[in-house]
Amino acid sequence: MAQKANGASRIRFISFIVIVLATGYIARLFVLQVVHGKELAQTAADQFVAVDVINFNRGSIYFTERNGNRVSAATLKERYLIAINPQELTDPEVAYEALNAIATTSRGVFMEAALRVNDPYEEVGVTYDRAISTKIRQLGIRGLETYPTYERYYPSGLRAAQVLGFLGYTSESGDTRIGRYGLEQQFDRELQRSGKDARVNVFAEIFASVKSKIVGASVDDTFDIITTIEPTVQSYLEAELDTIQEEYRGKRVGAIIIEPKTGEVRAMAALPTFDPNNFQAAEGSEVYINPLVQYVYEMGSVIKPLTLAAGLDAGVITPNTTYFDTGTRTIGDYTIANYDGKARGTVNIQEILNQSLNIGTVYVAEQLGEDLFREYFNRYRLGRLTGIELPGEVAGLTDNLTSHRFIERATASFGQGIAMSPIAFVQALTALANDGVMVRPRVVKSLQYEDGTIKDKEPVAMGLPIKPETAETITRMLVRVVDEALLGGSVSLSEYSIAAKTGTAQIAKPGGGYYDDRYLHSFFGYFPAYDPKFLVFLYINEPQEAQYASQTLTHPFMRLASFLLNYYEVPPDRGEGTI
């Protein structure tokens, strides 16, 4: 019995000790979390911030060369942070002079940082030179150190800046980096890395909920992005846009080069642009926006082939159909006119494209009738999002198509009164170039996951707005435009068939109506016309000293066509060189 009593006493004693210790720990935790919780949380956050900066990581973005090789578009660049621990720095003046002799540093920044004696980590400079970092460390000054880290780097500078976007901070004083604009924003979560190398302070984690914010939430589906952008083509396109802008000084100029059968965008660019390595130097944030995806325009006469394709597909006209062109036409309170106001008399449908006759497309819209006209234009999806892998895409403004007033359909037939983004328009054009099949544009070719698995993206058909034979007929008509009418047929190529159309649209006033002296010039074409490898769209907003798109964009388009045909070694499809 005595033995049992002794055992019970020992158990009670041990239990008492456990309770006392537990009570002490709970009391200590109360003091730390409640009494001093705020200051400890801030200390923990500071520790995490320093660790995050040192261990920054992010997935890569690549361009794809014509032979399939990858070229880095967004990567990481090593740098070394120069930092001090004010708590350990015994003589700031001596430390500064020694540091400044190796790496030029702001005295004001250094001395201000040295006064923050309650902060164990203050950055005072940065160097990209490993040798300089080594020299600083070799000084052996207690409280002065360098830390290797990485920053986002875009090796090609301005190239495809509005497609890529950039990596910024959540705020001017923030410490969390986030993708802004372009692919960096669209795939920000997937490009983030979990910070596996971070040296986590367990107590800091207990007292501050900053791990998920600073180190980054665990992401299973993280990958690198392999784009469809071909770097040489992108560079050539941007140089061509520079030439257009220099000569005609438009408010904005842009272009898209796409493979109409796959939807792969080989190049996409707009001016003005910016350098993602120094995006803060840009004059205004508007240049970060990709106008080919995020702006809408009334496109003008480049819409006419879509109107004629609808009429041909519905069977209300044929290539041999004629109509009487009066030059002007009054519909209710409105008068519509050809670009020059002149009548042509009896002409066939081909001349609607050759001479860009507004009265002709109004005739076709009338033959289609309200329901068919609306149905075909809805099939082209001009008012809907394409789903391209870029942020901020805007839908077209096509409400006029729902109107029962004929005037709305009449103006829409030649590209006024409805507006769409260039990328949505290009998607519609793929139906003409791809046997009637409309294909979604895309800038992502494949995704490479962290385990090395590569997932290729496949073309996505967005519908069959017109029949294959209709696409062939309208293509034949657009080839005649280039061979016979575009600058008098002087720019046609003897070895290649090219289908193309120009557009000159008046720009709408904010309060209604149109400016008499402000225009949007546009141009599209695809080639070789009957088996197209490329479709090119160009536009310039408010060009100076030129009224028509044929003046501003024909030669740039033809230079681009010649470059692409040669660069990709596309076999001729007509003439003596035909295979």
C-alpha positions in Angstrom: 0.0 0.0 0.0 2.9 2.4 0.9 4.4 1.7 -2.5 1.2 2.6 -4.3 0.9 5.8 -2.2 4.5 6.8 -3.2 3.7 6.3 -6.8 0.6 8.4 -6.6 2.6 11.2 -4.9 5.2 11.2 -7.6 2.5 11.4 -10.3 0.9 14.4 -8.5 4.3 16.1 -8.1 5.1 15.6 -11.8 1.6 16.9 -12.8 2.2 19.9 -10.6 5.5 20.7 -12.3 3.9 20.3 -15.8 1.1 22.6 -14.8 3.5 25.2 -13.5 5.7 25.1 -16.6 2.6 25.2 -18.9 1.3 28.2 -17.0 4.6 29.9 -17.3 4.7 29.3 -21.0 1.2 30.5 -21.5 1.9 33.6 -19.5 5.1 34.2 -21.6 3.2 33.7 -24.8 0.5 36.2 -23.5 3.2 38.8 -22.9 4.8 38.2 -26.3 1.7 38.0 -28.3 -0.6 40.5 -26.6 1.6 42.9 -24.7 4.5 43.1 -27.2 2.7 41.5 -30.2 2.7 44.5 -32.4 6.4 45.3 -32.1 7.4 41.7 -32.4 5.2 41.3 -35.5 7.0 44.2 -37.1 10.4 42.8 -36.2 9.3 39.4 -37.7 8.1 41.2 -40.9 11.5 43.0 -41.2 13.3 39.7 -40.8 11.2 38.1 -43.5 11.5 41.0 -45.8 15.3 40.8 -45.7 15.2 37.0 -46.3 12.7 37.4 -49.2 14.9 40.0 -50.9 17.9 37.8 -50.6 16.1 34.7 -51.9 13.9 36.2 -54.6 13.1 33.7 -57.4 10.6 33.8 -60.3 9.9 31.7 -63.4 11.2 32.6 -66.8 9.6 33.7 -70.1 11.1 32.8 -73.5 10.7 33.8 -77.1 10.8 31.0 -79.7 13.1 31.2 -82.7 12.0 29.9 -86.1 14.0 26.7 -85.6 12.3 26.1 -82.2 15.2 27.3 -80.0 14.3 29.4 -77.0 15.6 32.9 -76.3 15.3 34.4 -72.9 12.7 37.2 -72.7 12.4 37.5 -68.9 14.8 36.0 -66.5 16.8 36.7 -63.3 19.9 38.8 -63.0 22.3 38.5 -60.1 23.1 41.5 -58.0 24.5 42.2 -54.5 22.7 44.2 -51.9 24.9 46.3 -49.7 23.5 46.5 -46.2 24.4 47.5 -42.7 23.3 46.4 -39.2 23.1 49.6 -37.3 23.1 47.7 -34.0 26.6 46.3 -34.8 28.1 49.3 -36.6 30.5 50.9 -34.2 31.9 53.7 -36.3 29.5 54.7 -39.2 31.9 57.3 -40.5 34.8 54.9 -40.9 32.6 52.3 -42.4 31.2 54.7 -44.9 34.6 56.0 -46.1 35.9 52.4 -46.5 32.7 51.4 -48.4 32.7 54.5 -50.6 36.3 53.8 -51.7 35.1 50.5 -53.2 31.6 51.3 -54.3 30.3 54.9 -54.6 27.5 55.2 -52.1 25.3 58.1 -50.9 26.5 59.5 -47.7 23.0 60.7 -46.8 21.4 57.3 -47.3 24.2 55.6 -45.4 24.2 57.9 -42.4 20.4 58.0 -42.2 20.3 54.2 -42.2 23.0 54.0 -39.5 20.8 56.1 -37.1 18.1 53.3 -37.2 19.7 51.5 -34.3 16.5 49.4 -33.6 16.7 47.9 -37.1 19.1 45.0 -37.7 18.9 45.4 -41.5 19.2 48.5 -43.7 20.1 48.5 -47.4 22.5 51.3 -48.4 23.4 50.4 -52.0 23.6 47.7 -54.7 26.3 46.4 -57.1 26.1 44.0 -60.0 29.8 43.2 -59.7 30.7 40.1 -57.7 34.3 41.2 -57.4 33.2 44.5 -55.7 30.9 42.5 -53.4 33.9 40.3 -52.4 36.0 43.4 -51.6 33.3 44.8 -49.4 33.1 41.6 -47.4 36.9 41.4 -47.2 36.9 44.8 -45.4 35.9 42.8 -42.3 33.8 45.7 -40.9 31.3 44.4 -38.4 27.8 45.4 -39.3 28.7 45.9 -43.0 27.7 43.1 -45.4 26.6 42.2 -48.9 23.9 39.7 -49.8 23.5 38.0 -53.2 20.0 38.2 -54.7 18.3 38.5 -58.0 16.2 41.0 -59.9 13.9 40.6 -62.9 15.8 41.2 -66.1 14.6 41.6 -69.7 17.6 40.8 -72.0 16.1 42.3 -75.1 15.2 45.6 -73.5 12.2 47.2 -75.3 11.5 44.2 -77.5 7.9 43.0 -77.0 7.6 45.1 -73.8 3.8 45.4 -73.9 3.5 41.6 -74.4 5.9 40.8 -71.5 4.9 43.5 -69.0 7.2 44.0 -66.0 7.7 43.1 -62.4 6.9 45.9 -60.0 5.9 46.4 -56.4 2.5 46.5 -54.8 3.2 50.1 -53.7 6.0 52.6 -53.6 6.9 51.6 -50.0 5.8 48.0 -50.5 8.1 45.0 -50.4 6.0 42.5 -52.3 6.8 42.1 -56.0 4.0 41.5 -58.5 3.6 41.1 -62.2 2.2 44.2 -63.9 0.8 44.2 -67.4 1.5 41.6 -70.1 2.4 38.0 -69.4 4.0 39.0 -66.1 0.5 40.0 -64.8 -1.5 37.3 -66.6 0.6 34.5 -65.2 1.9 36.2 -62.0 0.8 33.3 -59.7 2.2 30.7 -62.0 5.6 32.5 -62.3 5.9 33.0 -58.6 8.2 30.6 -56.8 7.7 29.4 -53.2 11.1 30.6 -51.8 12.3 27.1 -50.9 15.7 28.5 -49.9 14.3 31.0 -47.4 15.8 30.8 -43.9 12.6 30.9 -41.9 12.7 32.1 -38.3 10.2 29.9 -36.5 9.4 32.4 -33.8 8.9 35.1 -36.4 6.5 32.8 -38.1 4.5 32.3 -34.9 4.2 36.0 -34.1 3.5 37.4 -37.5 1.4 36.1 -40.4 3.8 37.3 -43.0 5.1 34.0 -44.5 2.5 33.7 -47.1 2.9 37.4 -48.1 6.6 37.5 -48.1 7.8 34.0 -49.1 4.8 33.3 -51.3 2.0 30.8 -51.1 2.8 27.3 -52.2 1.8 26.9 -55.8 1.5 23.5 -57.4 1.1 24.6 -61.0 4.1 26.8 -61.5 5.8 26.9 -64.8 8.0 28.8 -67.2 6.3 30.4 -70.3 7.4 29.7 -73.8 5.9 32.3 -76.1 5.0 32.2 -79.8 6.9 35.5 -80.3 9.8 35.0 -82.8 12.5 37.5 -81.7 13.9 38.4 -85.1 10.4 38.9 -86.5 9.5 41.0 -83.5 12.7 43.2 -83.9 12.0 43.7 -87.6 8.4 44.7 -86.9 9.4 47.1 -84.2 11.9 48.7 -86.6 9.3 49.0 -89.2 6.9 50.7 -86.8 9.7 53.1 -85.8 10.0 54.1 -89.5 6.2 54.6 -89.9 6.1 56.7 -86.7 9.1 58.8 -87.8 7.6 59.6 -91.2 3.9 60.1 -90.2 4.0 61.0 -86.5 0.8 59.3 -85.5 -0.5 59.3 -81.9 -0.1 55.5 -81.9 1.1 52.9 -84.3 0.8 49.1 -83.9 0.9 45.8 -85.7 0.2 42.0 -85.3 1.9 39.2 -87.3 0.0 35.9 -86.8 -0.1 32.5 -88.4 -3.8 32.2 -89.3 -3.9 28.4 -89.3 -2.6 28.1 -85.7 -3.4 31.4 -84.2 0.3 31.8 -83.0 1.3 35.4 -82.8 4.8 35.8 -84.2 5.1 39.5 -83.4 3.0 42.1 -81.6 4.1 45.7 -81.1 2.9 49.2 -80.6 4.4 52.7 -80.2 5.0 54.5 -77.9 6.5 51.8 -75.7 8.8 51.4 -72.8 11.9 49.6 -71.4 10.7 47.0 -68.8 14.2 47.2 -67.2 13.6 50.8 -66.5 9.8 51.1 -66.6 9.8 54.0 -64.1 11.4 56.2 -66.7 8.4 56.0 -69.0 6.4 59.2 -69.5 3.1 58.1 -68.1 1.6 54.7 -67.4 -0.4 54.7 -70.6 2.6 53.3 -72.5 2.4 50.1 -70.4 -1.0 49.3 -71.9 -1.2 47.0 -75.0 -3.5 48.9 -77.4 -3.8 45.9 -79.7 -5.7 44.1 -76.9 -6.9 46.9 -74.6 -8.2 49.6 -77.0 -11.0 49.5 -79.5 -11.2 51.4 -82.8 -13.6 52.0 -85.7 -11.6 50.1 -88.3 -13.1 51.5 -91.5 -12.8 49.9 -94.9 -10.8 46.8 -93.8 -14.2 45.6 -92.6 -15.5 45.5 -96.2 -14.1 42.1 -97.0 -16.1 40.7 -94.0 -19.3 42.3 -95.3 -18.7 40.9 -98.8 -17.9 37.5 -97.4 -21.2 37.5 -95.6 -23.1 38.4 -98.7 -21.2 35.7 -100.8 -21.7 33.1 -98.1 -25.5 33.8 -97.8 -25.8 33.7 -101.6 -27.3 37.2 -101.9 -24.4 38.3 -104.2 -21.8 36.6 -106.4 -18.5 37.9 -107.8 -20.4 38.7 -111.0 -23.2 40.8 -109.3 -23.5 44.4 -110.3 -25.1 47.4 -108.7 -25.6 51.0 -109.6 -23.3 53.2 -107.6 -24.7 56.7 -107.0 -21.8 58.1 -105.0 -24.0 59.2 -102.2 -27.1 57.8 -100.5 -29.4 59.4 -98.0 -30.9 57.2 -95.2 -33.3 59.0 -93.0 -31.5 62.1 -91.7 -28.0 60.8 -92.7 -26.1 60.9 -96.0 -23.5 58.3 -96.7 -20.9 58.8 -99.4 -18.0 57.1 -101.1 -14.6 58.4 -99.9 -14.6 60.9 -102.8 -18.3 61.4 -103.1 -18.2 60.4 -106.8 -20.7 58.0 -108.5 -19.4 55.0 -110.5 -22.6 54.0 -112.2 -23.0 50.3 -112.9 -20.1 48.4 -111.3 -19.5 44.8 -110.2 -18.9 43.6 -106.7 -15.1 43.5 -107.2 -14.9 47.2 -107.5 -16.3 47.6 -103.9 -12.9 46.3 -102.8 -10.7 47.7 -105.6 -12.1 51.2 -105.2 -13.2 50.9 -101.5 -16.8 52.0 -102.2 -19.0 52.6 -99.2 -22.1 52.7 -101.3 -21.3 49.2 -102.5 -21.1 47.7 -99.0 -24.4 49.4 -98.1 -25.9 47.7 -101.1 -24.6 44.3 -99.8 -25.9 45.0 -96.3 -29.3 45.8 -97.8 -29.4 42.5 -99.7 -28.5 40.6 -96.6 -31.3 42.1 -94.6 -31.4 42.9 -90.9 -31.3 39.3 -89.5 -28.6 37.9 -91.8 -26.4 40.9 -91.5 -26.5 40.8 -87.7 -26.0 37.0 -87.7 -22.9 37.0 -89.8 -21.3 39.9 -87.9 -22.0 38.1 -84.7 -20.3 35.0 -86.1 -17.2 37.1 -86.5 -17.2 37.7 -82.8 -16.1 41.3 -83.2 -17.9 42.3 -80.0 -16.5 39.5 -77.8 -13.2 38.7 -76.1 -10.8 36.4 -77.9 -9.4 34.9 -74.8 -5.8 35.7 -75.8 -3.4 35.1 -72.8 -2.9 38.8 -72.0 -4.6 40.9 -69.3 -7.1 43.7 -69.7 -8.6 42.6 -73.0 -11.7 44.7 -73.9 -14.8 43.6 -75.8 -15.8 45.4 -78.9 -18.6 48.0 -79.1 -21.1 46.5 -81.4 -24.4 47.5 -79.9 -25.4 49.2 -83.2 -25.8 45.7 -84.7 -28.8 45.2 -82.5 -30.6 48.3 -83.8 -33.5 47.9 -86.2 -32.4 51.1 -88.0 -30.9 50.4 -91.4 -28.5 53.3 -91.0 -26.6 51.4 -88.2 -26.1 48.4 -90.5 -25.2 50.6 -93.4 -22.3 52.3 -91.5 -21.2 49.0 -89.9 -20.9 47.5 -93.4 -17.9 49.8 -94.1 -16.5 49.8 -90.6 -17.9 52.9 -88.9 -20.3 52.9 -85.9 -18.9 49.7 -84.5 -15.5 49.4 -82.8 -13.3 46.4 -81.8 -9.8 45.7 -80.6 -7.2 44.9 -83.2 -6.8 41.4 -81.8 -10.5 40.7 -82.2 -10.4 42.0 -85.7 -7.4 39.8 -86.5 -9.2 36.8 -85.1 -12.1 37.5 -87.5 -9.7 37.8 -90.4 -8.3 34.3 -89.8 -11.6 33.0 -91.2 -10.8 34.5 -94.6 -7.3 33.1 -94.6 -8.0 29.7 -93.1 -10.8 28.1 -95.2 -13.5 29.7 -93.2 -12.3 28.5 -89.8 -11.7 31.3 -87.3 -8.8 30.6 -84.9 -8.1 32.1 -81.5 -4.9 34.2 -81.4 -2.4 33.2 -78.8 1.0 34.3 -77.5 1.8 31.2 -75.4 3.2 28.3 -77.3 3.9 25.9 -74.4 4.4 25.7 -70.6 7.3 24.1 -68.9 6.6 22.9 -65.4 9.1 22.7 -62.6 9.5 18.9 -63.0 10.5 19.5 -66.6 7.2 18.5 -68.2 6.3 20.5 -71.3 2.7 21.1 -72.2 2.1 22.4 -75.7 -0.9 24.6 -76.4 -3.1 23.5 -79.3 -4.9 25.8 -81.8 -8.5 26.6 -80.8 -11.1 27.0 -83.5 -13.6 29.7 -82.6 -16.2 28.8 -85.2 -16.8 28.6 -88.9 -18.4 31.9 -89.8 -18.2 31.3 -93.6 -17.9 28.3 -95.8 -14.5 27.2 -97.2 -15.5 28.1 -100.8 -16.6 31.6 -99.6 -13.1 32.1 -98.1 -11.5 31.1 -101.3 -13.7 33.4 -103.3 -13.1 36.5 -101.1 -9.4 35.6 -101.1 -9.3 35.6 -104.9 -11.0 39.0 -104.9 -8.5 40.4 -102.4 -5.6 39.1 -104.5 -7.0 41.2 -107.4 -7.0 44.2 -105.1 -3.2 43.9 -104.7 -2.5 42.9 -108.4 -4.8 45.6 -110.0 -5.7 48.4 -107.6 -3.3 48.9 -104.7 -1.2 51.8 -105.8 -2.2 50.9 -109.4 -0.9 47.3 -109.0 2.7 48.5 -108.7 3.5 46.7 -105.5 2.3 43.2 -106.4 4.9 40.4 -106.2 5.4 38.2 -109.3 6.2 35.1 -107.3 3.7 35.3 -104.5 0.0 35.9 -104.3 -1.0 38.4 -101.6 -4.5 39.2 -100.5 -4.9 42.6 -98.8 -7.2 45.6 -98.1 -6.6 49.1 -96.8 -8.9 51.1 -94.4 -9.3 54.8 -93.7 -11.7 55.6 -90.9 -12.8 58.9 -89.6 -12.3 59.2 -85.9 -15.4 59.7 -83.8 -15.9 62.9 -81.7 -16.6 62.3 -78.0 -20.0 64.0 -78.3 -21.0 62.4 -81.5 -20.2 62.8 -85.2 -16.8 62.6 -86.8 -13.7 64.8 -87.2 -13.1 65.9 -90.7 -9.3 65.9 -90.4 -8.5 62.9 -88.1 -8.3 59.4 -89.4 -7.3 55.9 -88.4 -5.4 54.1 -91.1 -5.4 50.3 -91.2 -4.1 47.6 -93.5 -4.3 43.8 -93.5 -3.0 41.2 -95.8 -2.2 37.4 -95.8 0.2 35.4 -98.0 0.8 33.3 -99.9 -2.9 34.0 -100.4 -4.2 30.5 -101.1 -2.1 28.7 -98.4 -1.3 31.5 -96.0 1.6 31.3 -93.7 1.2 34.8 -92.3 -1.5 37.4 -91.7 -0.3 40.9 -91.0 -2.4 43.8 -89.5 -1.1 47.4 -89.3 -2.6 50.6 -88.1 -1.7 54.2 -87.3 -3.8 56.6 -85.3 -4.0 60.2 -86.6 -1.1 60.2 -89.1 0.1 63.5 -90.3 0.4 64.7 -93.9 -1.3 61.7 -95.4 -5.0 61.1 -95.8 -5.3 57.5 -96.9 -3.9 54.2 -95.6 -2.6 53.3 -99.0 -0.2 56.1 -98.7 1.1 55.3 -95.2 0.9 51.6 -94.8 1.3 49.9 -98.2 5.0 50.0 -98.4 5.6 49.0 -94.8 3.3 46.0 -95.3 5.0 45.0 -98.5 8.4 45.2 -96.8 7.1 43.0 -94.0 5.7 40.5 -96.4 9.0 40.3 -98.3 10.9 39.9 -95.1 8.7 37.1 -93.8 8.6 35.2 -97.1 12.4 35.3 -97.3 13.2 34.7 -93.6 11.0 31.6 -93.4 12.0 30.5 -96.9 8.4 30.2 -98.1 8.2 28.6 -101.6 6.7 30.8 -104.3 3.1 30.0 -105.2 3.1 31.5 -108.7 5.3 32.6 -111.5 8.4 30.8 -112.8 9.6 30.0 -109.3 6.4 28.1 -108.4 6.9 24.6 -107.0 
